[in-house]
């Protein structure tokens, strides 16, 4: 490919950029002014009610977390099922461990990893505790009573 004789003129020649298409002009146009605020009707007076106390959202969030991690609890309970404890007891221990572990998680972003690594140990320990209680002849199977 040969350079033209006037190639240096192309580099030094000041040319105007090509005109933008209408779509580009609309896209990069100055933003429009925001619409005027919509008038809202005045609030109705509330009869003499006590002031509202904001309820903590932790129980609602904990319920969602329990529902989200039920498959993990069930899989872990099934894994340790034949080690001296009933499946129902291990599921209950798994849910209790889940409730205890969620507040201990340092960062909720890592909750899945935290529960995946900590929950099996709690269920395994519960299975061993239940097995020892049954071997000792305890009728409760290691479950705490009021005695």
C-alpha positions in Angstrom: 0.0 0.0 0.0 1.5 3.3 -1.1 1.1 6.5 0.8 -0.2 9.4 -1.1 1.9 12.5 -1.6 -0.4 14.6 0.5 -0.6 12.1 3.4 1.1 14.6 5.8 -1.6 17.1 4.9 -4.3 14.7 6.1 -2.6 14.5 9.5 -2.1 18.2 9.9 -5.3 19.4 8.2 -8.0 20.3 10.6 -11.2 18.8 9.6 -14.6 18.9 11.3 -16.0 15.6 12.6 -18.8 14.2 10.6 -22.3 15.2 11.5 -23.9 12.9 14.0 -27.0 11.1 13.1 -30.3 12.1 14.7 -30.3 8.9 16.9 -26.8 9.8 18.3 -27.9 13.3 18.9 -30.9 12.2 20.9 -28.9 9.7 22.9 -26.2 12.2 23.9 -28.5 15.3 24.2 -28.6 17.2 27.5 -31.0 15.5 29.9 -34.5 16.8 30.1 -35.7 18.7 33.1 -37.4 16.4 35.7 -41.2 16.4 35.5 -43.0 18.6 38.0 -43.9 16.9 41.3 -47.3 15.3 41.5 -49.5 16.8 44.2 -50.4 14.3 46.8 -53.5 14.4 48.9 -53.0 15.3 52.5 -52.8 12.5 55.0 -55.8 11.7 57.0 -55.5 12.1 60.7 -55.0 8.9 62.6 -57.2 8.4 65.7 -55.5 8.1 69.0 -53.3 5.1 68.4 -50.1 4.3 70.2 -46.9 5.1 68.3 -45.8 2.4 66.0 -42.8 0.4 67.1 -40.8 -0.9 64.2 -40.6 -4.6 64.4 -37.2 -6.1 63.8 -36.8 -7.8 60.4 -34.5 -10.5 61.7 -37.3 -13.0 62.4 -38.6 -12.6 58.9 -35.1 -12.8 57.4 -34.3 -15.8 59.5 -37.4 -17.5 58.3 -36.3 -16.9 54.7 -32.8 -18.2 55.4 -34.3 -21.3 57.0 -36.4 -21.9 54.0 -33.4 -21.3 51.7 -31.1 -23.7 53.5 -33.6 -26.5 54.2 -32.0 -28.7 51.5 -28.6 -28.3 53.2 -30.1 -29.3 56.6 -31.9 -32.3 55.1 -28.8 -33.5 53.1 -26.6 -33.2 56.2 -29.1 -35.0 58.4 -29.4 -37.8 55.8 -25.6 -38.1 55.7 -25.3 -38.8 59.4 -28.5 -40.8 59.7 -27.1 -44.2 60.4 -24.7 -43.1 63.1 -26.9 -43.8 66.2 -29.6 -41.2 65.8 -32.9 -41.0 64.0 -33.4 -38.8 61.0 -36.0 -36.6 62.7 -33.6 -35.9 65.6 -30.8 -35.0 63.2 -33.1 -32.7 61.2 -34.1 -31.0 64.4 -30.5 -30.6 65.5 -29.7 -29.3 62.0 -32.3 -26.6 62.2 -31.2 -25.6 65.7 -27.6 -25.4 64.5 -28.8 -23.3 61.5 -30.6 -20.8 63.9 -27.5 -20.6 66.0 -25.0 -20.2 63.1 -26.7 -17.5 61.2 -26.1 -14.7 63.7 -22.5 -15.9 64.1 -21.7 -15.4 60.5 -19.3 -12.4 60.2 -20.4 -11.4 56.7 -23.8 -12.3 55.3 -22.2 -12.3 51.8 -20.4 -15.6 52.8 -23.4 -17.2 54.6 -23.7 -20.1 52.2 -20.0 -21.0 52.6 -20.1 -20.5 56.3 -23.1 -22.8 56.8 -21.8 -25.4 54.4 -18.6 -25.7 56.4 -20.0 -25.4 60.0 -23.4 -27.1 59.8 -22.1 -30.7 59.2 -19.9 -30.5 62.3 -22.8 -29.5 64.5 -25.0 -32.3 63.1 -22.2 -34.8 63.4 -21.6 -33.8 67.1 -25.3 -34.1 67.7 -25.4 -37.6 66.2 -22.5 -38.6 68.5 -24.2 -37.1 71.5 -27.4 -38.9 70.8 -25.5 -42.2 70.2 -23.7 -41.9 73.6 -27.0 -41.1 75.3 -28.7 -44.2 73.9 -25.7 -46.4 74.7 -25.9 -45.2 78.3 -29.6 -46.2 78.3 -31.1 -42.7 78.4 -34.7 -42.7 77.5 -34.5 -39.1 76.2 -31.9 -40.0 73.6 -29.7 -37.0 74.6 -32.4 -34.4 74.3 -32.5 -31.9 77.2 -35.3 -32.2 79.7 -36.4 -30.2 82.7 -35.0 -32.5 85.3 
